[in-house]
Structures are given as structure tokens and as C-alpha cells.
Amino acid sequence: MTHSGQRKLFGTDGIRGQANVVPMTPELALRLGRAVTLVARRGQQRPPRIVIGKDTRLSGYMLETAMASGICAMGGQVLLCGPIPTPAVANITHSMRADAGVVISASHNPFDDNGIKLFGPDGFKLPDSEELEIEKLLSNACLDVGATGKLIGQAKRIDDAAGRYVVYAKNTFPSHLSLDGIGVIIDAANGAGYKVAPTVFAELGATVHSHGIKPNGTNINKACGALHPEHVAREVLRHGAHIGVALDGDADRVIIVDERGQIVDGDAIMALCAARMLKNDRLPKRTIVATIMSNLGLDRAIAAMGGSVHRTPVGDRYVVEAMRKHGYSFGGEQSGHLVFLDYGTTGDGLITALQVLATIVEEARPLSELCHIMQRVPQVLKSVKLPSRRPLDEMPRLGKAILDAEQELGDGGRVIVRWSGTEPKLRVMVEGPDPTHIENLVGGMIAAANADLDNASP
């Protein structure tokens, strides 16, 4: 199904904004609930069943109630999961044969933001075309006519939603291995993984020290979790643990810390997991999928193992789309958003950590040593807020600066310039052998972008 036009509400990861401020209002959530139900009901006689999960934000109650109300108003049945990770909602939507899944979360954003992500019955995020269709429905009068009488829907709570996910996550860890004697520091960011994450590691035998597991509605991501892995790093050293695991607010992303307290980014984790999958002949077409932002060192490491890297635009949804289209099974983002299609349909911080732990146990080597598999190319990434947002092809000075930089670097580096998908920021990334030189190239491109906007006609 294809549609012309651009999505205005949906960004690279659903709808997101400050809670109770347009567009992230209960009014929108209610209407969105109506629209999702209408789309989910097509082609079937029974009332659609829609799963709703959320993280621990104060505004989650408000948006969850509004969304459920919209679904019931159109005759849908709501299955409420409470606070659980985004990948848990995807998994439960698919395993319970529901028609759609809804996650109310703003991921790593501050507590006063919130967002809504949608999943299809297969547990995958909806493609752009379907999000656009739902967006168009929001202003359609057909949403104003709902169910009446016995046809009005109802909401029920899935009491064991967290337990279902714990069992599912544990089953992704090799059955012949154990985490006995392995020390794990977990920081759940006071977010959606606060209950399930410590449980999964402990039930597999690990010695677990937990942090960020006391959510109060306003402390999600606050000086904790994937945004502040320095806390986990400190605790790893203090307890002599084997690994630190820092989740983001909805637990679909993870930052890993090795036994020396050093942060291991998503690219190194991808190289590590790809090496294990190649060794076990479990990597289809010997290819992993990464976005344009992943380090050039990843390509070189995978090539040295006899594999290759398929690049996509930024956003885990595009990584997954490429995997499904081309028959690949593993990919992710530098930010720690990794997807193992053998186990799940979307990024999963816990499953990623379990795959790393399986490698540590199998190889009987420390993580710091295992990560030598990849050597990073120096990279400078800067995000700058600019006074207005213009298409890049309408910014000639920036275009010339990009071309000049690419010619200077040749095969020894890369240049990526793009607008953020979720914020009014220009992101400039340059890789190359000389850190000072690439820093200067980034500065030159930012200056060129400012000059383009200063000289633009009103």
C-alpha cells in the first residue's frame, strides 16, 4: 500500500512531544485510538483486540486512558499491560494474536515528554505508509461515529504481561549456558524495564546489582540509564562485575559497559555479535544491517571476517525494513538499538545484553578483550540547533562544503549531514584518520549551513 504525501505527526519513532501540549494530548490519543481501531477492524467480523503498554512516565496514565477510551468507542477490545518494555508489547501483540500494539513512551526523552508508537499484528512497527493512512484518518468525520449498545468495547488488564516477557527473554539465552558466577550491574533508567530486567538476569543465575528500579513518574532517564552510563561504569568497578547494562526509558536500547568500566558502543556490540553468528553459521548472507551513522570501523571489522554491512537511513524501523526485504536477520544502530530477528521484531536492550553475555560465557574471555574485534575510525558528530529548517538541496554553501570534505577524505572517511527526524537540529558527522582535521571539516559545514540560512530570502 503506498500513499503520496508526508507524515506530519509521525516521526522516525512514532509521535512524540511534550505531554499535554499539542500534539501529545489526550484528545489526540483518543482520536488515534479510534483511527487505529478502524484500520485494525478491516476485513474481519470480530471486534479488534489492541494491546497497550507504557513506560513509567506520569503522563502515561492520562494517555493510556484516552487511547483505551478511543479504542472502546469504536468497538475495540483493549488489553492493558501496564509498564513493560517496548519489545514486550511487540511480542505480546503477536503472541496473543492481537490486531495492533500501542506503546506509550518517549524512550530516552525527559519525563515531561511522551510519545505513541504503533505495532502491527505481526509485532513489527507499522510502515510509513500505514502511519500516513492513520494520520489522514484523524481528521476524517468517519471517526465521529462510534459503537453503541453492546458493541462498545471494554478494557481488560493482562496481569501476567511482565511474566510473559521474562519467560520470552530468558528463552533467547542458550539453554546449555548459565550465568552462574557472572556479575551484572543493571540500570533500568527508572523506566519500563525496572521489574523485568533484574528478574531475567537473576533467574539465569547471575549475581545482580540493580539501579534505576524505583520509578516515581518523574525520574525516568534522570541521571541514570543509557543516557548516563557513567553510573553503571562506576558500579561495575566497585563490585568487580563482568558487565554493566544501562537501558533507556522503554528498554529497547542498551549501552553496555565492560569489566574495566569502559563503554562499549552499539557498533562494537554489533561486531561482537556478528562474529559469534558468523562462527555459528547463523548470519544469513553473511550480512548485517546498520544505519549510515555507524562507524566505518564496523564495515572493516565485518569485512575482515568475510562478511558485509548493508547501510540504511537513520532509524531502527529502516534497519528492520531492510532486514525483512533482503532476508537478513541482524542489525542495529550505533546508539545501542540492536535487532535480532531470530528472537524478536524490534530493538530489545535485554536480548542484546543476553547475547553479549552468551559470548562472554562461551568464549570465557572478558568483554574488553572480545571488543578488540573492531577498531573505531575517529569520528566527530555534532548536532546544532538552527533558526529554521530548509531542505539540504536548497543550502548551496553547505552543499559545497560537503562536496569539498568528501573529496578531501576520499576512501579514508565519510561525511553524513542530515536533519534530525525528531528535533529541529542539523546533525553533521565526519569520519577520517585525523581527528583535528575532521573536527575542522565539521565546523566548516556548520558555518556554511548558518551562512545559507542567514542569506536565505524571507
N, C-alpha and C positions, 0 to 999 in steps of 0.2 A: 504494500500500500504506500503510495507516495503522495505528498502534498506540496504545493508551491507555498512559499511564504516562510517567514522566520518565526521561531518561538519567541515570545516576549517575556513570558513568566518563567518558563523552564530554562535553567542554565545547564552547565555541564553535569550538574549533580542535583537535579530536581529544582524545586522552588526554594529560595532562601532569602531571608531578610530579618529585620528587627521584629520581634514578636509583638503583635497587636498594633503594628504600624503597616499601612498598605505596602505591599500586597499580603504580608503574612498575618492576616486577620482571621478570626473565627468565621466571619462572613465568607471569606474566600474558601476556607476549609470546608464549610457546609456545602457550598456550591460545587466544590471539587468532588466531595463525596457523592453528590447527585450525579455529576458527569461520569465519574469512574464507574458507578453502578449501571448507568445507562449503557455504557460501552461494554461492560462485562456481561450484561444480560443478553446481548445479541446472540441469536441462533440457539437459544435454549429455553426450555419451558420452566425449569425450576428457578427459584429466586437465587441470584448470585451470592456467593459467600466471599467475604473480603476480610483478610487478616490485617489488624492494625498493631504495630509495635512502636515503641518510642524509646528515647533516651531519658535522662533524669532531670531535664530542664523543668523549671517551674511552669513555663507556658505550655508544656506538653499536655497537661490536664485539659486546658482550655481548647487546644486544637484537636486533641483526641476526641473530646466530647462533641465538638462541632462536626468533625469529619464523620463520626459514627451517626450523628443525627441526620446528616445529608444522605448517608447510605440507607438508613432505615426509612427515610422519607420516600425513597424511590423503590422500596420493597426489597432491599438487600438485607442479608444476614451478616452481622459483624462478629468477628472472632477477636477479642481483645487479649493481647499477650502481655501488656504492661511493659516495663523497661527490660528490653533484651537487645543484643547486638543486631545491627542491620543484616548480617548474613543469616542470623537465626530466623528473621522474618522471611527472608527469601526461601530458606529451607522449609519452614513450616507451611508457607503458602503452597509450595509444590507437594510436600508430603501429605498434607490434608486435603489435596485436590481442590483447593480454593480457586477462585476465579481471578483474584488480584491480591496484591500485598501492598500495604502502605507503611512507610517508616516516617515517623515524626522526629526529625533530628536535624541539627545544623552541624553535625560532625565535630570538627575541631574549633568551630567559632565560639565566641564568648557566650555565657549563659543567656543573655538577653536577646540573642538571635534564635531563630528556629527555622526549620525547613520541612519540606514534604517530598519524599521520593516514592516512586511507584514501581511495582514489580508485576510482571505478567504471571499467568498460571504456571508457567514453566520455571518460575523463580528467577528469571533474568529481568534486568531493568528494561523498562519499555523503550523501544527505539524512538528516535527524534520524531518520526512521522506520527506515531501514536500519541506522543505528548502534544504535538501540534493539534491533532484532532480533538483531544480533550480540552485543550486551551480554547479552541474555537467554540466548543460546546458551552463554555462558561457564560457566554453572552446570548445563548440561544433560549428562546421562550419555552422550548420543549422541556426545559428543566423545571419550569414553574408548575408543571402538572405532575403530581406525585401519586403514590399509592394511597388507597383509602381502606377503611374497614380492616378485614382480616389480612389484607395484602401488605399492610405496613410491616416493615421488618423489625427485628429485635437484635440486641447486642448481648453476647454471652462471653464470659471470660474463660480462656484456656488456662486452667490452674497449673498445669504442668509444663507450660511453654519453655521455661528455663531448663527444666529437667530434660525435655526432649532434645534441646540443643546440646546440653552437656554430653548426652549419650552419642549424638551425631559427631561432635568434635572429637571425642575420645576414640571413636571408630576410625578416624583418619590416621591415627598413630599406629605404626606397625605392631601387629599383635605379638610378634616374637620379641619385642623390645620392652624395656621397663625404664622408668625414670628414677628407680631406687638409687639413692646416693647422689642425685643431681640437685643442686641448689638453684632455685629460681626466685628472682625478685620480680614481682608483678606490680605494675602501677596501672590501675584501671581508669585513671583520669576522673574519678567520681562520676563515671558515665555508665553507659549501657552494659558494660562487661563486669560491673562491680561484684556481682554474685557469681556468675558462671566462670569467669576466668580463674580465680583461685581454686575453685572446685575441680575444674578439668585437670589442672596440673597436679593437685594433691591426690586425686583419685588414680592418677597414673603412677603415683609413687614418689613424686618429687617432694623435696623439703621446700616449702613455700613461705616467703615473707611478703605480705600484701600491703599495698599502699593505694591511696585513691579509691577506697572502697566504702566511703561514708558520705554518699551524696545527700545534699540538703536542698537541692533545687537551684542553687545559685553558685555552687562551687565546681561545676563541671568544667574541665580543662583549665581551671585556675591554678597556676603554678604547679602543674602536675601533668602526668600522661605524656603522650607523644610530643607535645609542644615543649615540654621541659624534661628531656631525658637525663639531664644532669643529676636529677634526684635519684633516679634508678641507678645511674652510674656510681654515685656515692654509696648507695646501699649495697651494690654488688661488691665493692671493695671492703665495706665494713663487715659483711657476712662471709666473704670469701666464696661467693656464689659462682656458678658456672655460666649463668646468663641472666641478663635483665630484659624484661619485656614491658615496654611502655605503649599502651593502647591509646587511641584517640577517643573522642566522646561517644562514638557509636560503634567502636571496636572493629571497624572494617579495615583499619590501618594500624601498623605497628612499627615502632622503632626498636631495634634490637641493640643491646649493649653486651660486649664480650666480657670475659672474666677479668680483663685488665681495666675495665671501666671505660673502654673506648666505644664510641657509637659506630655501629655498622649500618650503613645506609641501604636503601632498598635495592640499589644496583648490585652491591656486593652480595646481598642475600639472594638475588636472582641468579647471580653467577654460581653461588654455592649450591643452590637447589638444582639448577640446571646440570651441574656437574654430576650430582647424585642420580638425576633422572637419565642422563646420557649413559652413565655407568651401568644402570639397571635396564637400559634399552626401553625407557618409559617416556621418551620425548618424541612425539610424532614429528616426522620430517626434520628431526634434529634442529628444531627452530623454536626460539622463544619470542614473545611479543613484548615490545617496550615502546614507550612514547618517545617523541622527538627530544624530550628533556633528559633522557637517560645518558649517562656519561659514555664517551667514546671508548673508555676503557672496558666497558661491558662488551661491546662488539668485538674488541681484540681478544678478550678472555674467552668468549664463546667460540670465536674462530679458531683459537689455539686448541680447543677441544674437538674441533671438527664439526661445529655447529654454526648457526647463523642467527641474526636478530632481525625481526620484521618490525619496522617502525610505524607508529600511528600518531594522530594528533593527541594533544593532552586530554586526559580524562579516562578513567577506568572503563567507562562504557564503550569507548572506541577500541580499547585493548580487547575487551571481551568480544565485540562485534568482529574484529579481525580474526580472533581465535576461532570463533564459530564458522566464519565464512571459509577459512582456509584449512580447517581441521587441525589446528594447533591446540595444545592443552595447558600451556603455562605461560604466564606473562605478568606484567605489572608496571608500577611506576616507581620512580626514584624515591618518592615520598613514603614508601613502605606499604603501598596498596598493591598487594600481590593476589593473583587469582589462580587457583589450581582447579581446572575444570574437571579433573578426575574426582574431586571431592565436593565442589560447590559451584555456585553460579555467579558469585560476586566476590569482591575482596573480603578477606577474613583474617584479621590480626592474629587470632588464636591458632588457626590452622597453619598460618605461616610460621608462627613460633614453634609449633609442634613438628613441622618439617625440618626446621633448623635443629631442634633438639634430637630428632631421629638421626640426623647426620653426625652430630657430636657423639652420640652413643655408639653408632655403628663404626665410626672411624676411630673412636677412643682417643680423640685429639681435641685440644682446646679450640674454641671458636676463633680466637685471634690468629691461630696458626692456619686454620681452614680458610680464613678470609684472604690469605695471601694469593688466592687463586685469581684475584683481579687487582690490577694496578690502575688507580684513577688517573685520568688526564686532568691537569689543572683546569679548573672551571670557575668562571665568575658569573653569578646570576644576580641581577639587580631588578627590583620592582620599583617603579616610580609612578606616583600619582600625578596625572597631568590635568590641566584645566578643562580639556574636552577630549572626546573620543572620536577619532577620524579613521576611516579605512586606511590601512597601511599604503595602499597604492595611490592614495592622494597626499602622501607625505614625501615629496621628491628628495629633500635633503637627507632624510632618514634612509630612503632607498639607495642613494649614492653611497652613504656611509656603510650600509650593509654590504653592498657590492664590493667596495674597496677592501673591507675587512675580509670578505670571503676570498678575494684574490690574493691578499697577503698571506693568509693561513694555508691555502691550498688543501692538500690531503692531510695536513698535520693538525687540523682543527675543524670546528664547526661554529656556525652563527645561527641562533634562533631568536627571532623577535616576534612577539605576539601580544595581543591584548588578553588580559585575564578573562576567563569565562564567567567569573563570579563577582569581580570587583572592577572599578574603573581605573585599572592600573596597566601600564605598559611593562611587560617583562622582557628583559634583554639578557640573553645567555650567550657566552662565548667560551669555547674550549680551545686550548692551544698549549704548546710546550713551555711558553714563557709567561709566568703569572703576571708580571708587571706589564708586559705588552698587551695581554688580553684585558687587563683592568683598564688600560688607556683606550682600547677599542670600545669597550662598553661605555665609558664616559663620553667618548666622541659620538656614539649613536644616540645617547640620551640627550646630549646637547643639540644634535641635529633634529631630533623629534620636537624638542622645545622650540627650536627656530621655526620649524614648519608650522607649529600651532600659533606662534607669535605673529607670523606673516600671513596666516590664513585670512581670507576675506570674511567679514562677519556674515 
